[in-house]
Amino acid sequence: MTIPASVPSGRKSPTKAELQVWRAFIETSEQVRNAVAARLQEDSGLSTGDYTVLLALSEHPEQRIRSSQLATDIAWERSRLSHHLGRMERRGLIHRDAVAGDSRGAEVVLTAAGAQLFRAGSPPHLHAVQDVFVRALSPSQLAAVDDAMRSLSAHLER
């Protein structure tokens, strides 16, 4: 498939070839995410949402963070995060502490059980990433994917 180096300035829609690349990106990335998510759930009982929250908490000093900052860090809507945290709290993976002097603020705190489950779930999760994603690509293909994702990220940040 040949994709033109640049799209004419007056063109409003992607070409057929560009749409094929777009569709392959969407469909394949969803397949990869689903395969890794299924392995994570099977191996550790964690959802990708659980893992995302636990990873973010494990990377913060004292393994605690304001819920509003956590939502920003993981790029989730606050309402989605609040509902997910409620489920995680009921399972004993996190707890929420009120912030002194701020009646609306709360800090999300990683519990010992949450940290233990995260530590136990990380190696099989990383093996799944290796099996499903990394092993499917050559080093040059991985470098090309990295380059493409950096370009997309920079484009979206503008």
CNS distance restraints for C-alpha pairs under 8 A (distance, minus, plus):
assign (resid   1 and name CA) (resid  17 and name CA) 6.67 0.50 0.50
assign (resid   2 and name CA) (resid  17 and name CA) 7.08 0.50 0.50
assign (resid   3 and name CA) (resid  17 and name CA) 6.14 0.50 0.50
assign (resid   3 and name CA) (resid  18 and name CA) 6.64 0.50 0.50
assign (resid   7 and name CA) (resid  11 and name CA) 6.68 0.50 0.50
assign (resid  14 and name CA) (resid  18 and name CA) 5.61 0.50 0.50
assign (resid  14 and name CA) (resid  19 and name CA) 6.04 0.50 0.50
assign (resid  15 and name CA) (resid  19 and name CA) 6.13 0.50 0.50
assign (resid  16 and name CA) (resid  20 and name CA) 6.24 0.50 0.50
assign (resid  17 and name CA) (resid  21 and name CA) 6.46 0.50 0.50
assign (resid  18 and name CA) (resid  22 and name CA) 6.19 0.50 0.50
assign (resid  19 and name CA) (resid  23 and name CA) 6.01 0.50 0.50
assign (resid  20 and name CA) (resid  24 and name CA) 6.08 0.50 0.50
assign (resid  21 and name CA) (resid  25 and name CA) 6.08 0.50 0.50
assign (resid  22 and name CA) (resid  26 and name CA) 6.24 0.50 0.50
assign (resid  23 and name CA) (resid  27 and name CA) 5.97 0.50 0.50
assign (resid  24 and name CA) (resid  28 and name CA) 5.71 0.50 0.50
assign (resid  25 and name CA) (resid  29 and name CA) 5.79 0.50 0.50
assign (resid  26 and name CA) (resid  30 and name CA) 6.14 0.50 0.50
assign (resid  27 and name CA) (resid  31 and name CA) 6.28 0.50 0.50
assign (resid  28 and name CA) (resid  32 and name CA) 6.15 0.50 0.50
assign (resid  29 and name CA) (resid  33 and name CA) 6.07 0.50 0.50
assign (resid  30 and name CA) (resid  34 and name CA) 6.00 0.50 0.50
assign (resid  31 and name CA) (resid  35 and name CA) 6.08 0.50 0.50
assign (resid  32 and name CA) (resid  36 and name CA) 6.18 0.50 0.50
assign (resid  32 and name CA) (resid 132 and name CA) 6.62 0.50 0.50
assign (resid  32 and name CA) (resid 133 and name CA) 6.89 0.50 0.50
assign (resid  33 and name CA) (resid  37 and name CA) 5.93 0.50 0.50
assign (resid  34 and name CA) (resid  38 and name CA) 5.98 0.50 0.50
assign (resid  35 and name CA) (resid  39 and name CA) 6.32 0.50 0.50
assign (resid  35 and name CA) (resid 132 and name CA) 7.11 0.50 0.50
assign (resid  36 and name CA) (resid  40 and name CA) 6.13 0.50 0.50
assign (resid  36 and name CA) (resid 125 and name CA) 7.29 0.50 0.50
assign (resid  36 and name CA) (resid 128 and name CA) 5.77 0.50 0.50
assign (resid  36 and name CA) (resid 129 and name CA) 6.32 0.50 0.50
assign (resid  36 and name CA) (resid 132 and name CA) 6.87 0.50 0.50
assign (resid  37 and name CA) (resid  41 and name CA) 6.14 0.50 0.50
assign (resid  37 and name CA) (resid  47 and name CA) 6.71 0.50 0.50
assign (resid  37 and name CA) (resid  48 and name CA) 5.84 0.50 0.50
assign (resid  38 and name CA) (resid  42 and name CA) 6.04 0.50 0.50
assign (resid  39 and name CA) (resid  43 and name CA) 5.82 0.50 0.50
assign (resid  39 and name CA) (resid 124 and name CA) 7.96 0.50 0.50
assign (resid  39 and name CA) (resid 125 and name CA) 7.11 0.50 0.50
assign (resid  39 and name CA) (resid 128 and name CA) 6.52 0.50 0.50
assign (resid  40 and name CA) (resid  44 and name CA) 5.78 0.50 0.50
assign (resid  40 and name CA) (resid  45 and name CA) 6.87 0.50 0.50
assign (resid  40 and name CA) (resid  46 and name CA) 6.12 0.50 0.50
assign (resid  40 and name CA) (resid  47 and name CA) 6.75 0.50 0.50
assign (resid  40 and name CA) (resid  48 and name CA) 7.27 0.50 0.50
assign (resid  40 and name CA) (resid 121 and name CA) 7.19 0.50 0.50
assign (resid  40 and name CA) (resid 124 and name CA) 7.11 0.50 0.50
assign (resid  40 and name CA) (resid 125 and name CA) 5.45 0.50 0.50
assign (resid  40 and name CA) (resid 128 and name CA) 7.62 0.50 0.50
assign (resid  41 and name CA) (resid  45 and name CA) 4.42 0.50 0.50
assign (resid  41 and name CA) (resid  46 and name CA) 4.91 0.50 0.50
assign (resid  41 and name CA) (resid  47 and name CA) 5.53 0.50 0.50
assign (resid  41 and name CA) (resid  48 and name CA) 7.86 0.50 0.50
assign (resid  43 and name CA) (resid 121 and name CA) 6.99 0.50 0.50
assign (resid  43 and name CA) (resid 124 and name CA) 6.53 0.50 0.50
assign (resid  43 and name CA) (resid 125 and name CA) 7.79 0.50 0.50
assign (resid  44 and name CA) (resid 117 and name CA) 7.39 0.50 0.50
assign (resid  44 and name CA) (resid 120 and name CA) 7.17 0.50 0.50
assign (resid  44 and name CA) (resid 121 and name CA) 5.00 0.50 0.50
assign (resid  44 and name CA) (resid 124 and name CA) 7.84 0.50 0.50
assign (resid  46 and name CA) (resid  50 and name CA) 5.71 0.50 0.50
assign (resid  46 and name CA) (resid  51 and name CA) 6.28 0.50 0.50
assign (resid  46 and name CA) (resid 121 and name CA) 7.46 0.50 0.50
assign (resid  47 and name CA) (resid  51 and name CA) 6.25 0.50 0.50
assign (resid  48 and name CA) (resid  52 and name CA) 6.02 0.50 0.50
assign (resid  49 and name CA) (resid  53 and name CA) 6.30 0.50 0.50
assign (resid  49 and name CA) (resid  84 and name CA) 7.71 0.50 0.50
assign (resid  50 and name CA) (resid  54 and name CA) 6.06 0.50 0.50
assign (resid  50 and name CA) (resid  84 and name CA) 7.96 0.50 0.50
assign (resid  50 and name CA) (resid  88 and name CA) 7.30 0.50 0.50
assign (resid  51 and name CA) (resid  55 and name CA) 5.85 0.50 0.50
assign (resid  51 and name CA) (resid 118 and name CA) 6.98 0.50 0.50
assign (resid  52 and name CA) (resid  56 and name CA) 6.26 0.50 0.50
assign (resid  52 and name CA) (resid  74 and name CA) 7.22 0.50 0.50
assign (resid  53 and name CA) (resid  57 and name CA) 6.19 0.50 0.50
assign (resid  53 and name CA) (resid  70 and name CA) 7.87 0.50 0.50
assign (resid  53 and name CA) (resid  74 and name CA) 7.56 0.50 0.50
assign (resid  54 and name CA) (resid  58 and name CA) 5.97 0.50 0.50
assign (resid  54 and name CA) (resid 110 and name CA) 7.18 0.50 0.50
assign (resid  54 and name CA) (resid 114 and name CA) 7.11 0.50 0.50
assign (resid  54 and name CA) (resid 115 and name CA) 7.36 0.50 0.50
assign (resid  54 and name CA) (resid 118 and name CA) 6.38 0.50 0.50
assign (resid  55 and name CA) (resid  59 and name CA) 6.33 0.50 0.50
assign (resid  55 and name CA) (resid 118 and name CA) 7.45 0.50 0.50
assign (resid  56 and name CA) (resid  60 and name CA) 6.72 0.50 0.50
assign (resid  56 and name CA) (resid  70 and name CA) 7.38 0.50 0.50
assign (resid  56 and name CA) (resid  73 and name CA) 7.66 0.50 0.50
assign (resid  56 and name CA) (resid  74 and name CA) 7.47 0.50 0.50
assign (resid  57 and name CA) (resid  63 and name CA) 4.99 0.50 0.50
assign (resid  57 and name CA) (resid  64 and name CA) 5.92 0.50 0.50
assign (resid  57 and name CA) (resid  65 and name CA) 6.93 0.50 0.50
assign (resid  57 and name CA) (resid 108 and name CA) 7.92 0.50 0.50
assign (resid  57 and name CA) (resid 109 and name CA) 7.26 0.50 0.50
assign (resid  57 and name CA) (resid 110 and name CA) 6.23 0.50 0.50
assign (resid  58 and name CA) (resid  63 and name CA) 5.27 0.50 0.50
assign (resid  58 and name CA) (resid 110 and name CA) 7.31 0.50 0.50
assign (resid  58 and name CA) (resid 115 and name CA) 7.30 0.50 0.50
assign (resid  59 and name CA) (resid  63 and name CA) 6.79 0.50 0.50
assign (resid  60 and name CA) (resid  64 and name CA) 6.24 0.50 0.50
assign (resid  60 and name CA) (resid  65 and name CA) 6.97 0.50 0.50
assign (resid  63 and name CA) (resid 109 and name CA) 6.05 0.50 0.50
assign (resid  63 and name CA) (resid 110 and name CA) 5.63 0.50 0.50
assign (resid  64 and name CA) (resid 107 and name CA) 6.31 0.50 0.50
assign (resid  64 and name CA) (resid 108 and name CA) 5.44 0.50 0.50
assign (resid  64 and name CA) (resid 109 and name CA) 4.36 0.50 0.50
assign (resid  64 and name CA) (resid 110 and name CA) 6.32 0.50 0.50
assign (resid  65 and name CA) (resid  69 and name CA) 6.76 0.50 0.50
assign (resid  65 and name CA) (resid  70 and name CA) 6.40 0.50 0.50
assign (resid  65 and name CA) (resid 107 and name CA) 5.16 0.50 0.50
assign (resid  65 and name CA) (resid 108 and name CA) 5.41 0.50 0.50
assign (resid  65 and name CA) (resid 109 and name CA) 6.79 0.50 0.50
assign (resid  66 and name CA) (resid  70 and name CA) 6.25 0.50 0.50
assign (resid  66 and name CA) (resid 105 and name CA) 7.17 0.50 0.50
assign (resid  66 and name CA) (resid 106 and name CA) 5.69 0.50 0.50
assign (resid  66 and name CA) (resid 107 and name CA) 4.04 0.50 0.50
assign (resid  66 and name CA) (resid 108 and name CA) 5.95 0.50 0.50
assign (resid  67 and name CA) (resid  71 and name CA) 6.17 0.50 0.50
assign (resid  67 and name CA) (resid 105 and name CA) 7.60 0.50 0.50
assign (resid  67 and name CA) (resid 106 and name CA) 5.98 0.50 0.50
assign (resid  67 and name CA) (resid 107 and name CA) 5.56 0.50 0.50
assign (resid  67 and name CA) (resid 108 and name CA) 5.80 0.50 0.50
assign (resid  68 and name CA) (resid  72 and name CA) 6.47 0.50 0.50
assign (resid  68 and name CA) (resid  78 and name CA) 6.86 0.50 0.50
assign (resid  69 and name CA) (resid  73 and name CA) 6.03 0.50 0.50
assign (resid  70 and name CA) (resid  74 and name CA) 6.18 0.50 0.50
assign (resid  71 and name CA) (resid  75 and name CA) 5.72 0.50 0.50
assign (resid  71 and name CA) (resid  76 and name CA) 5.01 0.50 0.50
assign (resid  71 and name CA) (resid  77 and name CA) 6.34 0.50 0.50
assign (resid  71 and name CA) (resid  78 and name CA) 5.75 0.50 0.50
assign (resid  71 and name CA) (resid  81 and name CA) 6.38 0.50 0.50
assign (resid  72 and name CA) (resid  76 and name CA) 6.56 0.50 0.50
assign (resid  76 and name CA) (resid  80 and name CA) 6.56 0.50 0.50
assign (resid  76 and name CA) (resid  81 and name CA) 6.30 0.50 0.50
assign (resid  77 and name CA) (resid  81 and name CA) 6.31 0.50 0.50
assign (resid  78 and name CA) (resid  82 and name CA) 6.03 0.50 0.50
assign (resid  79 and name CA) (resid  83 and name CA) 6.29 0.50 0.50
assign (resid  80 and name CA) (resid  84 and name CA) 6.20 0.50 0.50
assign (resid  81 and name CA) (resid  85 and name CA) 5.91 0.50 0.50
assign (resid  82 and name CA) (resid  86 and name CA) 6.24 0.50 0.50
assign (resid  83 and name CA) (resid  87 and name CA) 6.60 0.50 0.50
assign (resid  84 and name CA) (resid  88 and name CA) 6.29 0.50 0.50
assign (resid  85 and name CA) (resid  89 and name CA) 5.86 0.50 0.50
assign (resid  85 and name CA) (resid  94 and name CA) 7.46 0.50 0.50
assign (resid  86 and name CA) (resid  90 and name CA) 6.26 0.50 0.50
assign (resid  87 and name CA) (resid  91 and name CA) 6.49 0.50 0.50
assign (resid  88 and name CA) (resid  92 and name CA) 6.33 0.50 0.50
assign (resid  88 and name CA) (resid  93 and name CA) 5.39 0.50 0.50
assign (resid  88 and name CA) (resid  94 and name CA) 6.06 0.50 0.50
assign (resid  89 and name CA) (resid  93 and name CA) 5.75 0.50 0.50
assign (resid  89 and name CA) (resid  94 and name CA) 5.00 0.50 0.50
assign (resid  89 and name CA) (resid  95 and name CA) 5.37 0.50 0.50
assign (resid  89 and name CA) (resid  96 and name CA) 7.76 0.50 0.50
assign (resid  92 and name CA) (resid 111 and name CA) 6.99 0.50 0.50
assign (resid  92 and name CA) (resid 113 and name CA) 6.59 0.50 0.50
assign (resid  92 and name CA) (resid 114 and name CA) 6.86 0.50 0.50
assign (resid  93 and name CA) (resid 110 and name CA) 6.47 0.50 0.50
assign (resid  93 and name CA) (resid 111 and name CA) 5.53 0.50 0.50
assign (resid  93 and name CA) (resid 112 and name CA) 7.59 0.50 0.50
assign (resid  93 and name CA) (resid 113 and name CA) 5.63 0.50 0.50
assign (resid  93 and name CA) (resid 114 and name CA) 3.80 0.50 0.50
assign (resid  93 and name CA) (resid 115 and name CA) 7.49 0.50 0.50
assign (resid  94 and name CA) (resid 108 and name CA) 6.67 0.50 0.50
assign (resid  94 and name CA) (resid 109 and name CA) 5.43 0.50 0.50
assign (resid  94 and name CA) (resid 110 and name CA) 4.61 0.50 0.50
assign (resid  94 and name CA) (resid 111 and name CA) 5.01 0.50 0.50
assign (resid  94 and name CA) (resid 114 and name CA) 6.19 0.50 0.50
assign (resid  95 and name CA) (resid 108 and name CA) 5.94 0.50 0.50
assign (resid  95 and name CA) (resid 109 and name CA) 5.30 0.50 0.50
assign (resid  95 and name CA) (resid 110 and name CA) 6.73 0.50 0.50
assign (resid  95 and name CA) (resid 111 and name CA) 6.77 0.50 0.50
assign (resid  96 and name CA) (resid 106 and name CA) 6.12 0.50 0.50
assign (resid  96 and name CA) (resid 107 and name CA) 5.49 0.50 0.50
assign (resid  96 and name CA) (resid 108 and name CA) 4.61 0.50 0.50
assign (resid  96 and name CA) (resid 109 and name CA) 5.96 0.50 0.50
assign (resid  97 and name CA) (resid 106 and name CA) 5.44 0.50 0.50
assign (resid  97 and name CA) (resid 107 and name CA) 5.16 0.50 0.50
assign (resid  97 and name CA) (resid 108 and name CA) 6.55 0.50 0.50
assign (resid  97 and name CA) (resid 109 and name CA) 7.31 0.50 0.50
assign (resid  98 and name CA) (resid 102 and name CA) 7.60 0.50 0.50
assign (resid  98 and name CA) (resid 103 and name CA) 7.16 0.50 0.50
assign (resid  98 and name CA) (resid 104 and name CA) 7.87 0.50 0.50
assign (resid  98 and name CA) (resid 105 and name CA) 6.18 0.50 0.50
assign (resid  98 and name CA) (resid 106 and name CA) 4.51 0.50 0.50
assign (resid  98 and name CA) (resid 107 and name CA) 6.35 0.50 0.50
assign (resid  99 and name CA) (resid 103 and name CA) 7.02 0.50 0.50
assign (resid  99 and name CA) (resid 104 and name CA) 7.93 0.50 0.50
assign (resid  99 and name CA) (resid 105 and name CA) 5.39 0.50 0.50
assign (resid  99 and name CA) (resid 106 and name CA) 5.19 0.50 0.50
assign (resid  99 and name CA) (resid 107 and name CA) 6.43 0.50 0.50
assign (resid 110 and name CA) (resid 114 and name CA) 5.93 0.50 0.50
assign (resid 110 and name CA) (resid 115 and name CA) 6.40 0.50 0.50
assign (resid 111 and name CA) (resid 115 and name CA) 6.15 0.50 0.50
assign (resid 112 and name CA) (resid 116 and name CA) 6.07 0.50 0.50
assign (resid 113 and name CA) (resid 117 and name CA) 6.13 0.50 0.50
assign (resid 114 and name CA) (resid 118 and name CA) 6.05 0.50 0.50
assign (resid 115 and name CA) (resid 119 and name CA) 6.10 0.50 0.50
assign (resid 116 and name CA) (resid 120 and name CA) 6.13 0.50 0.50
assign (resid 117 and name CA) (resid 121 and name CA) 5.92 0.50 0.50
assign (resid 118 and name CA) (resid 122 and name CA) 5.99 0.50 0.50
assign (resid 119 and name CA) (resid 123 and name CA) 7.57 0.50 0.50
assign (resid 120 and name CA) (resid 124 and name CA) 7.92 0.50 0.50
assign (resid 121 and name CA) (resid 125 and name CA) 6.13 0.50 0.50
assign (resid 122 and name CA) (resid 126 and name CA) 6.04 0.50 0.50
assign (resid 123 and name CA) (resid 127 and name CA) 6.18 0.50 0.50
assign (resid 124 and name CA) (resid 128 and name CA) 6.17 0.50 0.50
assign (resid 125 and name CA) (resid 129 and name CA) 6.35 0.50 0.50
assign (resid 126 and name CA) (resid 130 and name CA) 6.22 0.50 0.50
assign (resid 127 and name CA) (resid 131 and name CA) 6.07 0.50 0.50
assign (resid 128 and name CA) (resid 132 and name CA) 5.77 0.50 0.50
assign (resid 128 and name CA) (resid 133 and name CA) 7.93 0.50 0.50
assign (resid 129 and name CA) (resid 133 and name CA) 5.45 0.50 0.50
assign (resid 129 and name CA) (resid 134 and name CA) 6.59 0.50 0.50
assign (resid 130 and name CA) (resid 134 and name CA) 4.71 0.50 0.50
assign (resid 130 and name CA) (resid 135 and name CA) 5.87 0.50 0.50
assign (resid 131 and name CA) (resid 135 and name CA) 5.54 0.50 0.50
assign (resid 131 and name CA) (resid 136 and name CA) 7.52 0.50 0.50
assign (resid 132 and name CA) (resid 136 and name CA) 6.77 0.50 0.50
assign (resid 133 and name CA) (resid 137 and name CA) 7.08 0.50 0.50
assign (resid 134 and name CA) (resid 142 and name CA) 7.45 0.50 0.50
assign (resid 137 and name CA) (resid 141 and name CA) 5.57 0.50 0.50
assign (resid 137 and name CA) (resid 142 and name CA) 5.97 0.50 0.50
assign (resid 138 and name CA) (resid 142 and name CA) 6.18 0.50 0.50
assign (resid 139 and name CA) (resid 143 and name CA) 6.21 0.50 0.50
assign (resid 140 and name CA) (resid 144 and name CA) 6.17 0.50 0.50
assign (resid 141 and name CA) (resid 145 and name CA) 6.15 0.50 0.50
assign (resid 142 and name CA) (resid 146 and name CA) 6.09 0.50 0.50
assign (resid 143 and name CA) (resid 147 and name CA) 6.11 0.50 0.50
assign (resid 144 and name CA) (resid 148 and name CA) 6.10 0.50 0.50
assign (resid 145 and name CA) (resid 149 and name CA) 6.07 0.50 0.50
assign (resid 146 and name CA) (resid 150 and name CA) 6.13 0.50 0.50
assign (resid 147 and name CA) (resid 151 and name CA) 6.22 0.50 0.50
assign (resid 148 and name CA) (resid 152 and name CA) 6.21 0.50 0.50
assign (resid 149 and name CA) (resid 153 and name CA) 6.02 0.50 0.50
assign (resid 150 and name CA) (resid 154 and name CA) 6.07 0.50 0.50
assign (resid 151 and name CA) (resid 155 and name CA) 6.08 0.50 0.50
assign (resid 152 and name CA) (resid 156 and name CA) 6.17 0.50 0.50
assign (resid 153 and name CA) (resid 157 and name CA) 6.22 0.50 0.50
assign (resid 154 and name CA) (resid 158 and name CA) 6.56 0.50 0.50
